[in-house]
């Protein structure tokens, strides 16, 4: 297992594009958070959920992470290099696990940097902002789960473009469809099971009783999405030819 992880780390670090994407996660997260925080006026008192506002950039950083995760294995299928990987690591479960470990390690560093920068910017631009551990730590976990979701889908569909498109659709198109549903009960149910709408509840600190789903329960829903994607990817990887 150690050799497989080392091999995956070597693949990731020797690709310049991956480093740019990791930097993009940090820049996108902090940049959008700064823009949104700067647009909030607290001159007459804030009613907004400021810890959540300061982490608005996570909604953009997640897209970059989804693309990076899809490329981790999707590029190997696109170029045919997956045959070399499977020849070096015949155990397909071990190969997928090694990719997941390396992906989690690298995206965790980028996520922590992006979230920490967003919180710091929020404290500067929003003096009334009070730091909460749960939204910050939960946002890091949220981004890690998005990475695993994208990795699992890319393993299943064998295409980085298709996997990234599916994940981005789940994250951004699902809430739009939910808003278009006129039945409030069904709209609430869709919010409760949508990966982004449920997972992002971890950032909320106000009016928790009115949320479609609680913070930790929502993150659990996203975890189930990620687990299902990984299991589907593992099942297909183990049973299909390279």
C-alpha positions in Angstrom: 0.0 0.0 0.0 2.8 2.4 0.9 4.4 1.9 -2.6 1.0 2.5 -4.3 0.5 5.8 -2.3 4.0 6.9 -3.2 3.4 6.2 -6.9 0.1 8.2 -6.8 1.8 11.1 -5.0 4.6 11.1 -7.6 2.0 11.3 -10.4 0.2 14.1 -8.8 3.2 16.3 -7.8 4.9 15.9 -11.2 1.9 17.4 -13.1 2.1 21.2 -13.1 -1.6 21.4 -13.9 -2.5 19.8 -10.6 -0.5 22.4 -8.6 -2.3 25.2 -10.5 -5.6 23.6 -9.6 -4.7 23.4 -6.0 -3.7 27.0 -6.0 -7.0 27.7 -7.8 -8.9 26.2 -4.9 -7.3 28.5 -2.4 -7.6 31.6 -4.7 -11.2 30.9 -5.7 -12.3 30.2 -2.1 -10.7 33.3 -0.6 -11.4 35.6 -3.6 -15.2 35.0 -3.6 -15.4 35.1 0.2 -13.7 38.5 0.2 -16.0 39.8 -2.5 -19.2 38.6 -0.8 -17.9 39.8 2.7 -17.1 43.2 1.3 -20.5 43.5 -0.2 -22.2 43.1 3.1 -23.0 46.3 5.0 -23.0 46.1 8.8 -23.3 49.8 9.4 -26.8 49.5 10.9 -26.4 46.0 12.3 -26.2 42.7 10.6 -29.0 40.1 10.3 -27.0 37.9 7.9 -25.3 34.7 9.0 -21.8 36.2 9.0 -19.8 33.0 9.6 -21.6 31.5 6.6 -21.2 34.7 4.5 -17.4 34.7 5.2 -17.3 31.1 3.8 -19.2 31.9 0.6 -16.1 31.2 -1.5 -16.4 27.5 -0.7 -19.2 27.4 -3.3 -16.6 28.3 -6.0 -13.7 26.4 -4.6 -15.6 23.2 -4.7 -15.9 23.4 -8.5 -12.1 23.5 -8.8 -11.7 20.5 -6.4 -14.3 18.5 -8.4 -12.3 19.1 -11.6 -9.0 18.2 -9.9 -10.5 15.0 -8.4 -12.0 14.0 -11.8 -8.6 14.4 -13.4 -6.8 12.2 -10.9 -8.1 9.0 -12.5 -10.0 10.4 -15.5 -6.8 11.5 -17.3 -5.4 8.0 -17.0 -8.4 6.6 -18.9 -8.2 9.4 -21.4 -4.6 8.8 -22.2 -4.5 5.0 -21.7 -2.0 5.3 -18.9 -4.5 3.4 -16.7 -3.1 0.2 -18.2 0.4 1.1 -16.9 -1.1 1.9 -13.4 -2.9 -1.4 -13.3 0.2 -3.3 -14.4 2.2 -1.7 -11.6 -0.6 -2.1 -9.0 -2.7 -5.1 -10.0 -4.9 -4.8 -6.9 -7.6 -2.5 -8.2 -9.0 -1.8 -4.7 -5.5 -0.8 -3.6 -5.1 1.5 -6.6 -8.3 3.3 -5.9 -7.6 3.6 -2.2 -4.1 5.0 -2.9 -5.6 7.6 -5.2 -8.2 8.5 -2.6 -5.5 8.9 0.1 -3.3 11.1 -2.0 -6.3 13.2 -3.2 -7.6 13.7 0.4 -4.1 14.7 1.6 -3.5 17.3 -1.0 -7.1 18.7 -1.2 -7.1 18.9 2.6 -4.1 21.2 2.6 -5.7 23.4 -0.1 -9.1 23.4 1.7 -7.6 24.3 5.1 -5.7 27.2 3.4 -8.8 28.4 1.6 -11.1 28.2 4.5 -8.6 29.8 6.9 -8.0 32.6 4.5 -11.8 33.2 4.1 -12.3 33.3 7.8 -9.5 35.8 8.2 -10.9 38.0 5.4 -14.3 37.8 7.0 -12.9 39.0 10.4 -11.3 41.9 8.6 -14.2 43.0 6.4 -17.0 42.1 8.8 -16.0 43.4 12.3 -19.2 41.9 13.8 -18.1 38.5 12.5 -17.8 35.9 15.3 -15.6 32.8 14.6 -17.4 29.5 14.8 -15.4 26.2 14.6 -18.2 24.2 13.1 -18.7 26.1 9.9 -14.9 26.3 9.3 -14.1 22.7 10.1 -17.3 21.5 8.4 -16.4 23.4 5.2 -13.0 21.6 5.0 -14.8 18.3 5.4 -17.4 19.4 2.8 -14.6 20.0 0.3 -13.0 16.7 1.0 -16.2 14.9 0.5 -16.7 16.7 -2.8 -13.3 15.4 -3.9 -14.2 11.8 -3.0 -17.6 12.2 -4.8 -15.8 13.4 -8.0 -13.1 10.7 -7.8 -15.8 8.0 -7.5 -17.8 9.2 -10.4 -14.7 9.6 -12.6 -13.7 6.0 -11.8 -17.2 4.9 -12.8 -17.6 6.8 -16.0 -14.0 6.8 -17.1 -14.1 10.3 -18.4 -12.8 13.4 -16.5 -15.1 15.7 -18.5 -18.2 13.6 -17.9 -17.4 13.1 -14.2 -16.8 16.9 -13.7 -20.0 17.7 -15.6 -22.1 15.3 -13.4 -20.6 16.6 -10.2 -21.0 20.3 -11.2 -24.6 19.5 -12.2 -25.3 17.9 -8.8 -23.8 20.9 -7.1 -25.2 23.8 -9.1 -28.1 22.5 -11.2 -29.8 20.6 -8.4 -30.6 23.8 -6.3 -32.0 25.5 -9.5 -34.3 22.6 -10.1 -35.3 22.7 -6.4 -36.2 26.3 -6.7 -38.3 25.6 -9.8 -40.4 23.0 -7.9 -43.6 24.8 -6.8 -44.6 22.2 -4.2 -42.9 23.3 -0.9 -42.9 19.8 0.6 -41.1 18.4 -2.5 -38.8 21.4 -2.6 -37.8 20.8 1.0 -37.2 17.1 0.3 -34.9 17.9 -2.6 -33.0 20.3 -0.4 -32.6 17.5 2.2 -31.1 15.1 -0.3 -29.1 17.3 -2.6 -25.4 17.0 -2.1 -24.7 20.8 -2.0 -27.9 22.0 -0.5 -27.6 19.4 2.3 -23.9 19.5 2.8 -23.6 23.3 2.9 -26.0 23.4 5.9 -22.8 22.7 8.0 -22.0 26.5 7.5 -25.2 27.8 9.0 -25.2 29.3 12.5 -28.6 31.1 12.5 -32.2 29.9 12.4 -31.1 26.3 12.4 -34.7 25.1 13.2 -35.9 26.5 9.9 -33.3 24.7 7.8 -34.5 21.8 5.6 -31.8 19.6 7.3 -29.5 20.0 10.3 -25.8 20.9 9.8 -24.2 17.5 10.7 -27.1 15.5 9.2 -26.6 17.5 5.9 -22.9 16.7 5.9 -23.9 13.1 6.4 -26.0 13.2 3.3 -23.1 14.4 1.3 -20.9 11.7 2.9 -23.5 9.1 1.6 -23.3 10.6 -1.9 -19.5 10.3 -1.8 -19.6 6.7 -0.4 -22.1 5.7 -3.1 -19.9 7.2 -5.8 -16.8 5.5 -4.5 -18.5 2.1 -4.2 -19.9 2.4 -7.7 -16.5 3.4 -9.0 -14.8 0.5 -7.1 -17.4 -2.0 -8.3 -16.9 -1.1 -12.0 -13.2 -0.7 -11.7 -12.9 -4.2 -10.3 -15.1 -5.8 -13.0 -14.2 -4.0 -16.2 -11.2 -4.4 -18.5 -8.8 -1.4 -18.5 
